Amino acid sequence: MIRRLAALACALPLLCAQAIADDVAPVTPGYRPAVDTDEAGLWMMSDQAEATMKSSPLLVKDPGLNAYVKGVACKIASEYCADMRIYILDIPYFNAAMAPNGSMQVWTGLLLRVHNEAQLACILGHEMSHYMLRHTVAEWRRARDTTGAMAVVAILTAGAGVGIVGSLANLVALNSLLSYSRDEERAADANGQDLVYKAGYDPSQCAALWRAQMTEENAEPEHADTFQFLKSHPASQERLDTMQQRAAQMVAAANGRLQVGADILHAATAPFRGEWLREEIARSHFAQSLAVIQNLQADEPNSGLLQFYLGEVYRERNAPDDPARALTAYRAAVADGNAPPEVYRGLGLTEMKSGDKTDASTDFRHYLALAPAADDHAMIQYYLTQLGEPA
């Protein structure tokens, strides 16, 4: 049956497979597969998914942010810069994936979670390493010729623009299908760290980022299926220890010449951070959101923005002690001095629910004074009338 399925795949246009070994050579800059190879079919799927990303309403088109992320990628792999197309998608989960044709998707949930430019470089370097070492091609061939062949054929026969092909889910489904082997993950870890180190970044940030993601996943294990990246790139303690040991050797040899780039990343992402945090909380996985914010606060303990959204998590979750936690976080945000006007709305809503009418009215009025054109202006005015103030 498997041979018959593989033969069906070969019968599809552009997918006539040649007899070749599983081992594939690393990709060279400017590479494209010959049209009469099986790899050309994999590129066809990637091209279709890329075309969908280009026209997707989820595509983040801000030129500054796109130039920043592409610039980091080109810094760590300059010879492949012309072959890479990076698409930032407004999806509040930690994920990135690079297809065999050189297209990469980076989700905004990832950009929210990285603490510095070195960590962003680690993820980009890891994904580019899978691409450069052609791991997806090797895994696709193995899946085609084993029990995964049925799933491969289902993808291949979905048709352009129909089913899984032509949807944004295509690359995620492909990643889930073609989960990389342990050796491939180790190779991507090592090659990615080498790219990061040669570009002048601190490679110890790679293991730090993986640990933070594992902490977030462990905060709400019942929703571990939301971690697309960890599903296709499972992080074991052995891999983390290996990355940390390699990084320690690199850092020692660098004599302090390595950069982390926290301020650079924050400057590039600052205009979008509030929106990304709102989208993160809207997922309603509150334990995970708390882990995200608390991880970020480790580096930014005086961020009024993070304190405000910490309060929002507590207010939205509304567990028994959460109103008091929310008030503490909101007040800390005000004290830090760089919180958005919405902090007073959060205070007012929490105080109103607890029966503190006087403080709720004061904070609602303060909010309206700071944000007179707020979309919820009419709703806040209604709350004020319910608190006994004249319309």
MARLOMI-994365 format. One record per residue (C-alpha): x, y, z; residue in one letter. Coordinates in pm, whole numbers, plus 50000, padded with zeros to 5 digits. Example, Ala and Ser with C-alpha at 12.3 -4.5 7.8 and 13.67 -1.06 7.14 Angstrom:
<recs>
REC       x       y       z   r
REC   51230   49550   50780   A
REC   51367   49894   50714   S
</recs>
This chain:
<recs>
REC       x       y       z   r
REC   50000   50000   50000   M
REC   50279   50244   50089   I
REC   50446   50182   49753   R
REC   50115   50246   49575   R
REC   50071   50575   49764   L
REC   50424   50682   49681   A
REC   50359   50596   49319   A
REC   50047   50814   49326   L
REC   50257   51104   49452   A
REC   50502   51048   49167   C
REC   50216   51055   48920   A
REC   50118   51410   49018   L
REC   50240   51703   48802   P
REC   50595   51813   48883   L
REC   50630   51533   49140   L
REC   50794   51254   48945   C
REC   51045   51137   49203   A
REC   51387   51016   49108   Q
REC   51558   50733   49294   A
REC   51761   50928   49548   I
REC   51888   50866   49896   A
REC   51739   51020   50211   D
REC   52059   51217   50269   D
REC   52052   51556   50101   V
REC   52329   51807   50055   A
REC   52301   52151   50217   P
REC   52133   52413   50002   V
REC   52358   52662   49826   T
REC   52269   53030   49774   P
REC   52042   53074   49474   G
REC   51942   52705   49465   Y
REC   51625   52583   49294   R
REC   51540   52216   49237   P
REC   51509   52070   48889   A
REC   51146   52053   48775   V
REC   51154   51675   48723   D
REC   51241   51600   49087   T
REC   51023   51524   49386   D
REC   51161   51829   49562   E
REC   51004   52052   49299   A
REC   50664   51934   49422   G
REC   50750   52033   49776   L
REC   50849   52375   49647   W
REC   50518   52398   49461   M
REC   50329   52350   49787   M
REC   50548   52610   49954   S
REC   50492   52854   49667   D
REC   50115   52814   49702   Q
REC   50127   52876   50076   A
REC   50351   53176   50022   E
REC   50107   53324   49771   A
REC   49830   53292   50031   T
REC   50042   53462   50296   M
REC   50108   53755   50063   K
REC   49734   53830   50038   S
REC   49632   53729   50389   S
REC   49455   53983   50614   P
REC   49686   53855   50889   L
REC   49993   53983   50710   L
REC   50169   54264   50900   V
REC   50271   54514   50637   K
REC   50449   54772   50850   D
REC   50767   54846   50652   P
REC   50979   54927   50955   G
REC   50902   54606   51142   L
REC   50947   54394   50830   N
REC   51278   54558   50751   A
REC   51396   54502   51106   Y
REC   51320   54129   51114   V
REC   51459   54075   50764   K
REC   51769   54272   50864   G
REC   51838   54039   51157   V
REC   51796   53736   50930   A
REC   52032   53881   50672   C
REC   52284   53970   50940   K
REC   52321   53608   51048   I
REC   52308   53456   50696   A
REC   52400   53729   50453   S
REC   52478   53494   50164   E
REC   52117   53366   50174   Y
REC   51957   53708   50214   C
REC   51838   53730   49853   A
REC   51677   53384   49879   D
REC   51469   53462   50190   M
REC   51122   53616   50207   R
REC   50992   53679   50557   I
REC   50621   53722   50631   Y
REC   50511   53849   50971   I
REC   50165   53717   51055   L
REC   49942   53870   51323   D
REC   49886   53549   51522   I
REC   49933   53559   51902   P
REC   50128   53235   51939   Y
REC   50498   53153   51950   F
REC   50579   53012   51608   N
REC   50812   53047   51312   A
REC   50863   52816   51016   A
REC   51077   52825   50706   M
REC   50971   52642   50393   A
REC   51205   52472   50147   P
REC   51153   52751   49891   N
REC   51302   53014   50125   G
REC   50979   53168   50258   S
REC   50955   53209   50634   M
REC   50658   53296   50851   Q
REC   50712   53466   51185   V
REC   50413   53510   51415   W
REC   50364   53819   51627   T
REC   50330   53602   51937   G
REC   50695   53512   51889   L
REC   50799   53875   51850   L
REC   50619   53955   52176   L
REC   50800   53680   52364   R
REC   51161   53734   52258   V
REC   51347   53950   52510   H
REC   51621   54081   52284   N
REC   51761   54077   51935   E
REC   51992   53785   52016   A
REC   51690   53568   52100   Q
REC   51519   53668   51776   L
REC   51839   53578   51592   A
REC   51838   53239   51767   C
REC   51493   53151   51634   I
REC   51564   53282   51285   L
REC   51898   53102   51283   G
REC   51738   52775   51394   H
REC   51474   52790   51122   E
REC   51724   52897   50857   M
REC   51942   52604   50959   S
REC   51659   52360   50886   H
REC   51629   52531   50546   Y
REC   52002   52545   50474   M
REC   52049   52180   50575   L
REC   51735   52082   50377   R
REC   51582   51895   50668   H
REC   51227   51941   50539   T
REC   51322   51777   50211   V
REC   51476   51479   50390   A
REC   51176   51440   50622   E
REC   50928   51472   50337   W
REC   51100   51191   50149   R
REC   51100   50969   50454   R
REC   50733   51042   50524   A
REC   50640   50976   50165   R
REC   50794   50630   50177   D
REC   50671   50527   50523   T
REC   50347   50523   50719   T
REC   50319   50900   50673   G
REC   50268   50859   50300   A
REC   49888   50877   50330   M
REC   49912   51217   50498   A
REC   50162   51336   50236   V
REC   49930   51237   49953   V
REC   49636   51407   50128   A
REC   49830   51731   50124   I
REC   49955   51691   49770   L
REC   49612   51609   49627   T
REC   49424   51889   49805   A
REC   49465   52111   49500   G
REC   49580   52468   49460   A
REC   49362   52701   49664   G
REC   49152   52410   49795   V
REC   49174   52222   50122   G
REC   49495   52246   50313   I
REC   49702   52368   50017   V
REC   49652   52738   49962   G
REC   49572   52805   50327   S
REC   49788   52956   50599   L
REC   49758   52625   50780   A
REC   49965   52456   50508   N
REC   50310   52526   50649   L
REC   50200   52449   51004   V
REC   50049   52120   50890   A
REC   50362   52043   50693   L
REC   50577   52111   51000   N
REC   50359   51885   51214   S
REC   50374   51611   50954   L
REC   50747   51638   50902   L
REC   50862   51657   51262   S
REC   51236   51675   51259   Y
REC   51448   51394   51397   S
REC   51656   51435   51710   R
REC   51972   51454   51504   D
REC   51819   51718   51275   E
REC   51713   51925   51575   E
REC   52059   51899   51725   R
REC   52212   52001   51392   A
REC   51977   52302   51366   A
REC   52061   52395   51726   D
REC   52434   52386   51659   A
REC   52422   52554   51318   N
REC   52182   52818   51447   G
REC   52408   52895   51741   Q
REC   52706   52918   51507   D
REC   52519   53167   51286   L
REC   52424   53373   51590   V
REC   52777   53370   51731   Y
REC   52945   53459   51401   K
REC   52708   53757   51370   A
REC   52824   53883   51709   G
REC   52525   53781   51920   Y
REC   52537   53609   52260   D
REC   52455   53241   52186   P
REC   52355   53173   52547   S
REC   52029   53355   52469   Q
REC   51918   53057   52259   C
REC   51885   52825   52559   A
REC   51735   53107   52767   A
REC   51455   53151   52514   L
REC   51380   52779   52495   W
REC   51362   52761   52875   R
REC   51116   53050   52885   A
REC   50890   52873   52636   Q
REC   50901   52554   52836   M
REC   50804   52753   53146   T
REC   50506   52899   52962   E
REC   50396   52558   52838   E
REC   50426   52408   53188   N
REC   50213   52690   53330   A
REC   49907   52548   53152   E
REC   49986   52192   53037   P
REC   49623   52124   52951   E
REC   49665   52367   52662   H
REC   50006   52245   52551   A
REC   49860   52185   52204   D
REC   49877   52562   52145   T
REC   50257   52547   52131   F
REC   50304   52481   51761   Q
REC   50675   52551   51774   F
REC   50744   52317   52065   L
REC   50532   52047   51903   K
REC   50749   52045   51591   S
REC   51069   52134   51782   H
REC   51044   51948   52116   P
REC   51304   52083   52358   A
REC   51462   51821   52581   S
REC   51681   51891   52881   Q
REC   51969   51726   52696   E
REC   51936   51972   52408   R
REC   51916   52267   52644   L
REC   52224   52151   52832   D
REC   52414   52102   52507   T
REC   52321   52449   52385   M
REC   52425   52602   52714   Q
REC   52760   52418   52715   Q
REC   52837   52522   52358   R
REC   52737   52880   52438   A
REC   52964   52891   52743   A
REC   53263   52795   52530   Q
REC   53173   53057   52267   M
REC   53120   53331   52523   V
REC   53454   53254   52689   A
REC   53633   53275   52354   A
REC   53461   53602   52259   A
REC   53612   53804   52547   N
REC   53302   54019   52593   G
REC   53254   54109   52226   R
REC   52903   53970   52205   L
REC   52579   54170   52196   Q
REC   52229   54101   52323   V
REC   52044   54396   52171   G
REC   51752   54434   52411   A
REC   51714   54808   52349   D
REC   51725   54761   51971   I
REC   51450   54500   51974   L
REC   51234   54702   52212   H
REC   51261   55009   51990   A
REC   51154   54809   51684   A
REC   50859   54639   51854   T
REC   50741   54916   52089   A
REC   50469   55052   51854   P
REC   50304   54708   51841   F
REC   50358   54574   52190   R
REC   50030   54693   52338   G
REC   49830   54536   52054   E
REC   50024   54209   52084   W
REC   49963   54197   52459   L
REC   49590   54258   52407   R
REC   49579   53974   52157   E
REC   49773   53750   52395   E
REC   49523   53808   52676   I
REC   49229   53760   52435   A
REC   49338   53397   52393   R
REC   49197   53342   52748   S
REC   49486   53113   52844   H
REC   49551   53325   53149   F
REC   49817   53111   53316   A
REC   50019   53121   52997   Q
REC   49967   53497   52961   S
REC   50087   53547   53318   L
REC   50399   53345   53236   A
REC   50460   53556   52924   V
REC   50431   53886   53111   I
REC   50628   53770   53413   Q
REC   50907   53642   53186   N
REC   50922   53985   53023   L
REC   50912   54160   53359   Q
REC   51229   53979   53464   A
REC   51413   54207   53222   D
REC   51180   54508   53257   E
REC   51071   54528   53621   P
REC   50972   54896   53593   N
REC   50760   54872   53281   S
REC   50426   55039   53338   G
REC   50296   54879   53018   L
REC   50369   54529   53146   L
REC   50222   54612   53488   Q
REC   49905   54736   53319   F
REC   49861   54418   53118   Y
REC   49939   54209   53424   L
REC   49643   54384   53585   G
REC   49433   54311   53276   E
REC   49509   53938   53302   V
REC   49401   53933   53667   Y
REC   49086   54136   53598   R
REC   48986   53918   53301   E
REC   49057   53592   53484   R
REC   48869   53708   53796   N
REC   48975   53427   54028   A
REC   48897   53481   54401   P
REC   49204   53696   54480   D
REC   49244   53843   54131   D
REC   49062   54178   54186   P
REC   49310   54268   54460   A
REC   49600   54154   54241   R
REC   49465   54361   53953   A
REC   49442   54676   54167   L
REC   49800   54624   54287   T
REC   49927   54583   53931   A
REC   49732   54884   53800   Y
REC   49859   55107   54080   R
REC   50215   54992   54018   A
REC   50166   55078   53650   A
REC   50056   55430   53743   V
REC   50354   55466   53978   A
REC   50595   55357   53703   D
REC   50473   55648   53494   G
REC   50466   55492   53147   N
REC   50132   55313   53153   A
REC   49864   55378   52888   P
REC   49548   55576   52976   P
REC   49355   55249   52988   E
REC   49509   55178   53328   V
REC   49250   55413   53479   Y
REC   48972   55228   53298   R
REC   49102   54904   53451   G
REC   49110   55063   53793   L
REC   48757   55194   53751   G
REC   48615   54864   53634   L
REC   48777   54673   53917   T
REC   48673   54928   54180   E
REC   48318   54946   54047   M
REC   48282   54569   54068   K
REC   48408   54568   54426   S
REC   48162   54843   54525   G
REC   48412   55130   54557   D
REC   48198   55388   54377   K
REC   48398   55698   54471   T
REC   48734   55572   54342   D
REC   48568   55414   54038   A
REC   48412   55748   53938   S
REC   48742   55932   53989   T
REC   48937   55683   53777   D
REC   48675   55671   53501   F
REC   48683   56051   53480   R
REC   49062   56044   53468   H
REC   49049   55792   53185   Y
REC   48807   56001   52979   L
REC   49021   56312   53034   A
REC   49330   56130   52904   L
REC   49149   55953   52617   A
REC   48854   56174   52513   P
REC   48822   55997   52177   A
REC   48829   55644   52322   A
REC   48604   55393   52145   D
REC   48442   55301   52475   D
REC   48371   55662   52574   H
REC   47992   55612   52569   A
REC   48018   55295   52778   M
REC   48230   55467   53043   I
REC   47980   55754   53053   Q
REC   47707   55498   53112   Y
REC   47903   55346   53399   Y
REC   47939   55692   53550   L
REC   47562   55739   53546   T
REC   47524   55400   53715   Q
REC   47763   55525   53982   L
REC   47535   55821   54050   G
REC   47696   56094   53839   E
REC   47485   56309   53608   P
REC   47483   56219   53239   A
</recs>
